Amino acid sequence: MQAVILAAGRGGRLGPLTEMRPKPMLPVANRPILESVVETVVAAGADEVVLVVGYRRDRIQDHFGDGDDWGVPVRYVVQDHQLGAAHALSLTESVVEGPFLTLHGDRPVDGDLLARLVDRYETTERPTVAAARSRRPTEYGAVELDGEAVVGVSAEPTDDPPFLVNAGAYVFDDRVFDAVEAPDPDARGDLDLGMATALQSLADDGSLTALVHDGTWQDVTYPWDLLSANAARLRDGGATDASDGVHETAAVSRDTALAGTVSVGSHTSILPGTALGRNVRVGSNVTLSNCIVLPGATIGHGAVLSDCVVGESASVGPNATVEGGDADVVVDGSVHEDVRLGAVLGDRTDLRGNVTVRPGTVVGCDVRADAGTVLDGRFDSRDTVRRG
């Protein structure tokens, strides 16, 4: 069976982390989300992977190449304009044959779920969608069932939470291509509803069934989702590599991931939920808790960071503090209350010594903050923050 993985989108709600990379290439436990999805479908028996790519597609194509490292051929379909998941799926019609798995490249997936989806399709010979219980709707719709049959897929759920949502994993056949339609490029606010509309069309024909998934499922839409997915993966088994660069007096907890090329100074504490990417440099007397630190970043002596994503090649100065905890965060004009997010620091951002970052702060790429400043709220890329 072929596996189609939709990986063309940018993921604007995860900005500024997606300014230089597509959302599926963001790391969870030091590995791109898309890499874990590809490995899962290969382990489930897929004999070819079709990646639909678009935004910053070079980052994906350079990483996966022709698929030799994963033991299956990898084929690429290009979505030149990001017109939503349904449109991306429609572009694969000429390259798939027979039933095929379809996944979103920005959602970690459980291998057992894929096996159950395939079994369900083989039993019913009907397109099948995975549904999961969630306290918030996804952009791909909430699912209403009558037994195993899907009768409705809507943008907003009709029940009180937790309710069933589209978990972003499917087995389709050629019937899906009659259901997907290219959306109007001018109606960009409705693009995310394209997949829900396509599934509703299949449901109206009586040809869509759902498999309720009670296992691990995560929707990585916002920065705090990325931190949650990272922490959950590390709890399942940290990916700490042996590193000669960790000082003997440093304390590295379980449920962490350290790339083999990191450097960690004396009396530093790397606490659960923290992943340090390649060539990260951490000074002495530092405390990192529930943090994702992308490759090439530097954390100065005495810094304390909690619930934080630090971008690639960013620099956090000595004695800087990112206060963790719950905060109200505005994304795309919507207020998300009491989400656990200390801060997001974009790629190549430079925080000088003794900077304090309040909970819920989002700092763009290439921002410069003078020593002793206090950052609170949202800062655009290339801003300069000065004292006074």
Residue, then its C-alpha position, 0 to 999 in steps of 0.5 A: m500500500q502507498a502512503v500519501i503524506l501531506a506536508a505542503g503547509r507553512g503552519g502560520r500559527l507556529g510562527p516564528l518557528t515556521e519562517m525558515r522551515p515548514k511545519p512538518m520539519l519542526p522537531v519533537a525529541n530532536r527529530p522532525i515530526l515528518e521523519s517520525v511519520v515516514e518511519t511509522v508508515v514504513a514500519a506499517g508496511a507502506d511500499e512507497v511514500v508520496l510526499v506532497v510538498g510546497y512551502r520551503r520544500d527544499r528542507i523536506q526534499d534535502h532531508f528525505g532524498d529518494g528514500d534510500d535511508w528509509g528503505v522505500p521509494v519517496r516520490y514528491v508531488v508539489q503544491d505550488h500554492q498552499l490551497g489546503a489539505a483537500h487540494a493537496l490530496s487532489l494533486t496525487e490522483s495520477v500517482v496513487e493506485g488502489p487503496f492508500l494511506t493518507l496522513h498529515g505530515d505535522r501530526p505524530v501518528d501511532g503505528d497500531l492505529l495505521a494497522r487498524l485503519v488498514d484492517r477496517y478498510e479491508t473489512t468494509e472496503r470503504p474509505t476510513v477516517a481515524a477519530a479521536r476524543s479531544r477537548r478542542p475541534t481541529e481544523y479538519g472537522a469534528v466527526e459525528l457517527d452512527g455506529e461505525a458510519v460517519v454521518g457528519v463532519s463539521a467545522e465545529p462540534t455539536d456535542d460538549p467536550p470531549f468530542l470526536v474529531n478528525a485525527g488526520a489519518y485515513v485510508f482512501d481509494d479513488r472515490v476520494f478524488d470525486a469528493v475533493e475539489a480545489p477551493d477558491p484561492d480568494a476564499r483563503g479563510d475557508l481553505d482549512l474546511g476543504m478536507a471536512t467538506a470532502l469527508q462530508s461528501l463521502a459521508d453523504d454517499g454512505s461510503l465513509t466509516a470511522l475508527v475511534h482511536d483511544g491511544t496517543w494522539q496529538d494535534v500540533t497547531y500552536p507552540w504549546d502543542l509542540l512543547s506538549a508533543n515533545a514532552a509526551r514523546l520523551r516520557d515514552g522514552g528519551a532519546t539522549d545520546a552519549s555526549d562527551g560534552v556534558h560536564e560531570t557535575a551537570a544533572v541530566s534528568r530522564d525524559t530528556a533528549l540530548a544530541g551527541t554534539v551538545s555541550v553542557g557546562s558545570h552544575t547545569s540542570i537539564l530537567p524533564g521535557t527538554a530536548l537539545g539539538r545538534n551543536v547546542r551550547v549550554g553554559s554553567n549553572v543553567t536550568l532548562s525545564n520543558c524546553i526545545v532548543l534547536p540546533g546551534a543555539t547558545i544558552g549563557h551561564g546562569a540562565v533559567l528557561s522554562d516552557c520555552v522553544v529556542g530557535e536555531s542559532a539563537s543566543v540567550g545571554p547570561n542570567a537571562t530568565v524565561e518565566g514558565g507557566d500559564a499565560d493568555v496568548v493571542v494567535d491570529g487574533s484569537v485569545h487562548e487562555d491559560v496555555r502553558l507557554g513561557a516563550v518562543l524565541g525565533d531563529r537567530t534572536d539575540l537576548r543579552g544578559n539579564v533579560t527577563v521574558r514574561p510568560g506567553t511571549v513570542v519573539g520573532c526571528d533576528v530580534r535583538a534585546d538589550a541587556g536588562t530589558v523585559l520582554d512581554g507580548r509579541f515582537d516582530s522579526r528584526d525588532t530591536v528592544r532597548r532599555g528605557 
